[in-house]
């Protein structure tokens, strides 16, 4: 069955995610691929299967997906364990792939036993951070590796749609986002937004409301609308609560937090904390929220280019840094804010994002903030200035957004 599925679903390779997993193939550790619904986790599994078949010709591929009727009977750990045992091939190297494993009750118990028995190399995907981190860390601490998959970054978007790196292509990316299945849908606006609105509804109703037993769908939708309108703005749960009260919606700060967490758990949004660049302190209040996919945000909120461009630029830069495995925070030096401080393997970069360097005040603000940082790590001001695709100002690089999103950092 799996061979028929893979042949029916051709894919475009995504080395950004395959390459980090490759060294762990054949190692006695569970590979967990996480991310929001519909960002392409299943296709990552298919690519790994092809890679394994080339590397290990005599292999037995076992694939489980509860959305397929033949696997619908697998409801709990016992069902999972017994099924895997029934299809193991003792004469071959066995590789087990399980899609959306959180749909199987107590899955971690079966995985722990299979891992200890060392009968198969295990790969699985999941779309719920709370369930995966809780169950896996409790029962499989130190025995699994997590690899997060995200919607397409700009370079992948160009590849998927065979586009040149132009300002027009960049605006398409900022408008439609990077859900991989758009490659099948095409980039006709009505079709794109119809598909994205369906994905949005599925995530909210199935991955957030139903899974987390939330009572008020209308409050959740109002909260998401507020987040969409405030991308890149510093605020706290109390500020959100005050806004909702202004809309005649009564909800406590704790209730706001209780509704934010499920959105984070579904990888629908990401929270970015502030860090004090002088004392390396992480502030507990005042954070920013960004969306996993720009197109999903635009599908229910709309996209006003003049009003929203700076928000979407900032969100795109954040997704780029996140997809390249940077740990990202918001920098703070006294009253000065740095949009992004990104760290990876001892490397650090600072990034300011602005639409246009329209006047001396803007230039002084964006570059001046970075000049206050005393270390010598790379510093960037990212904008949409066509006349300055790439320039230098006192050691700070000014880079056009479409060039920055193609950089090898």
N, C-alpha and C positions, 0 to 999 in steps of 0.2 A: 504493500500500500504506500509506504513512504516514498518509494521510487517514483510512483505515478504522481504523487503530490509535488515532489521536487521538479519533475519535468514540466508539470503544469504551471509552475510558478518560477519562471526565470528571474534572476536577480542581477543587480549591479553590485559589484564588489565594494565593500566598505573596509578597507585596510585599517582605518582609524581605530576600529574595534577588533578586527581579527588579529592584527599583529600583537597587541598586548596579551591575548589569550593563547596564542600559538605556543609559547614556551612551556605552558602548563598542560598541553595535550600529552596524555599518557602518564601524568603524574598522579599520585594517590591523594588527590585533593578535589573537592567538588567545585566546579566552575559555575557560578551563579550570575546570570546576565539579567540585569534589572533595568527598569525604565518605564515611562508612561506607555499606556496602551497605544498601539499602532505606530510606534516609532521604528519598527523593523526588527524586533528581537527574534521573531521566528525565522526571518531570512538570514540572520546571523547564524542561527543553528544550522540552516541548510548549507551555508558556506563552510561551516566547520565540518559538516558531514562530508562534503566534497574534498576538503583538505585532508581529512582522515583517510578516506578511501584511496587517495593518491599516496599518502605516507604509509598506510598499513593496508595493502591490497586484500589480505585475508582478514577482513573485519566483519563483525556482525553489528549492524546499526539497529538499535531499538529506539523507536520514536513513539512518544505518548502525548496526545493532545485531547483533552476532555471535550473539546468542541466537536471532535469527530465521533460519530455514533458508535463505532466499534470500541471506543475507549470510555464511553459514558458510564459503564459499570464501575469504573475505578473511582470510588468515593472516599476511601480512607487509606491509612498506611498499610493495613492488611491486604486490601485489594491491590495496592501498588506493588507491594513486596511479592505477593503470590504471582502476579502477572509477569513481573520481570523474571522471576525464577523459571516460569514456564517457557520463556522465549530465549533464555540464555543458550549460547552455543559453546560447549566446553572445548571444542576443537579450534575455536577462533578467539581473537581478542574482541571483547564486547564493549560497545560504547552506548551509553544510555542517555537519551535526550528527552527531557520532559518540558513541555510548553505550559506556561502559566501554572506553575506548581502550587500556588496558593489555593487553587480550586480543589485540592485534595486534602482532606482533613488529616491532621497529624502527619503530614508528609515527612517531617523531619525524623520521625522514628524509623521509617522505612529507609530513608537515605543513610542514616547512621549505621544501620545493620548492613546495608549493601556496601558501604564504604569500608567497614571493618572486615567484611568477608573478602574484599578486593576482587570481586567477580566482574566488575565493569568500571569503566571510566565514565564519570557522571557529569553531565551538563544540564542545567535547567534555567528557565526564564521565570521572571515574576514581575508583577506590576503593583505590589503593595509593600512599601518600605517597612511599615510597622510589623506586619506579619513575618516578613522575611528576616528582618534584623532580630526580632524577638525570638522566634523559634530557632533560627539557625545559630545565633550566638549562644543560646541556652544549651542546645543539644549538640552543636557541632563547632563549638568554639575552637579556632585554630585549624579547622579542617576544611575550610572553604575560602574561596577567593571571590570577591564581588567585582563585576565589570559593568559599569553603567553605560547604557546606550541612549543616545539623544536623537532628536529629530535632526534632519540634515543641516549641517553647517553650510555656509555659502559656497565653498569650493565643491562640496558634494552636490549641492543644488545645481550648479553649473554643469557638472558631470551628468547628473540624472536627466537633465533636459537639453543637453548638448548646446549650451548657450555660451556666448562670448562674455568675457568679464567687462561689461559696460555698465554705465549708470542705469540704463533701462533694465538690465538684468538684475541689478541690485535692488531697484524699486519693486520688481516682481517678487524677489525674495522677502523683502520687508513687508509686502502686502499679503502674499500667499503662504509664507512660512516654509517649513521643510518636512512636512509629513511625507514619507517615502511613497505612499500609494498615489500621490498626485502624479507620479510618473505614468500611471495607468489612466487616471482621470483626465489629465491634460490641464492646461492653465487658462481655460475659459472661466471667467469670473463666477458666473452663476453656478456652474457645475462644481467648481472648487468650494465655494462657500456652502453649497448644499451638502457636500460630503463632510466638510469640516464641522458644520452644525450638528450633523448626526454623530460624529465622533465625540464632540463636546457633550452632547446629551448622554451618550453612553458612559463616558467617564464620570460625569456628575451623578447619574442615577445608579449606575452599577458599581463603580469603583469607589464612590464617595458615600452617597446616601445609603444605599442598601448594605454595603459592607460595614459601614460604621454606625448603622442604625440612627441616622440623623432624623430629627423630627420635622424640621422646617426647610422645605426645598426653596421656598420663596426667600427666606433669609439667606440661604447659601448663595442663591443667584444674585441677590443684592450685594453680598460680600464680594463675590467674584467680579461684579461690575465695578465696584469700588477699587479693587486691586488693578483692574484693567485700566482704569482712568488715572491711577497713581503709580504706574510703572516708573521706577527710578526715584520716587520721592521717599524721603525719610519719614517714617511714621511708626507709631506704636499701636498696640491693640486698643489702648484707651482712646487714641485719636479716631480709630475706625468706629469704636462704640459711640463716640460723640457725633460722628457723621451720621450714623444710622439713626440716632435719636433725632437729628435735624430732619430726617426723612420720616419721622413718626414711627420708627421701628425701635421698640424697646428690647435691648439686649445688653447684658452685662459684659464687662471686659473678659471675664473668664469664659463666657459663652462664645465670644469672638474667637478666643484662643482654641476652644474646643472644636470650632468649625474650620479654623485654619489648618489644624494638624492633619485632618483627613485629606485636604487638598495637597499638602506636602507629601503625605504618605502615598498618594496616587501619582506622584511626580508631575502633577499638573502645574504647580508653581514651585519656585525655589526661594528660600529665605537667605539673605546675605547680611551678616552682622557687621558692625563697625569695630574697627581696631584702632587703638591709640598708637600712632607710629613712634611716639617717644617712649612710652612705657610698655608697649606690646600688650596692652590690656584689651580684652574683648568686652565691649559694652553689652549689657543685658537688655537695654531698651533702645528703641530707635533703630530699625532695620529697613532694608529695602526688599521688595518682592519682584521677581521676574517670572515670566511665563516660559514653560518648556517649549512652546511653539508659537511663533508670531502669528501664523495664520489662524490658529485656534482662537487666540485673543481677538483678532480682527473680525472673525466670523460672527461673534455675538455682540461685540462692542462697536464695530465699524472702524474705518480707517480714514481719518481726516489728515491729509498729508501735512498741512501747515501746523495743525495742533499736535499731531502725534509723532512727527518725524524724529524728534529728539528722544522720545521714549523708546521708539522701536530701534533706533540706532544703538542706544545704551543696552537694550535687551539683547540685540544681536551680538554685541561685543561680549556681553556676559556669557552667552551660549557658546561662543567661540572659545573663550578661555576655559569654560567648564568642560567642553568636549575634548580639549587638549590636556585634561587632567590637572589643571591648575586648582589650587585651593584659593578661593576668592573672598576677599573682605572689602569693606569700604574703609578707606584711610581717613584718619582724623589727626590734625596737628593744631591744637588750640581750637580756634573757630573755623579753621580751614578744612575743607573736605576734598579728598581725592576719590574720584569715582570708583576706581578699582585698584586694589593691591593684589597681585596674583603671584603665587609662589608654587614652585615645583622642583623637587630634588635639589634644594639649596639655591635655586635660581629665583629671582624676583623681578617683576616689572611693575611699573606704575602707569595707569592709563586715565586720561581725561577725555570725555566725549562731549562734543558740542556740534550743533548743526553747521553754523557758518561763523567764521571769525570776522564778524561784521564790522567791528570798530576796535579802537585801542583799549577800551574798557574790557571788552570780551577777551582780547589777546592777553591783557595784563592779568585777568582773573584766571584763565585756563593755564597759561604758562607760569604765572606767578605762584600758583598753588604748588606746582611741581618743583619750582626752584627752591622752595622752602625745605625740600627733602635733602638731607645732607649726604646721603650715600651715593654711590656711583652706578647703581643698577639702572638699566634702560628705562627711559621715560618717554611716553607718547601722548600727543594730543591728536585725537581722531576726529575728523570733520568731513563735511561734504564739499569743501572748497575745491572746485574743479581747476582753479588757477594754481593751486598748490598741492599737486598730487603727492609730493614728497619733498619736504624741506627740513631745515634744521634751525633751531633758535636756541642759542646758548646751550648747546648739547642736548636739547630736547627735540625729538623727531616729530614733525607734523606730518601725518599720514592720512590720505583719503580713506574713507571707510572700506571701499571695495578693495583697496590694496592691503589694508590692515587685515581684513578677513581672509586674505590669501597668504599671509606671512607664515613662515615656519619658525614658530617660537619654541 
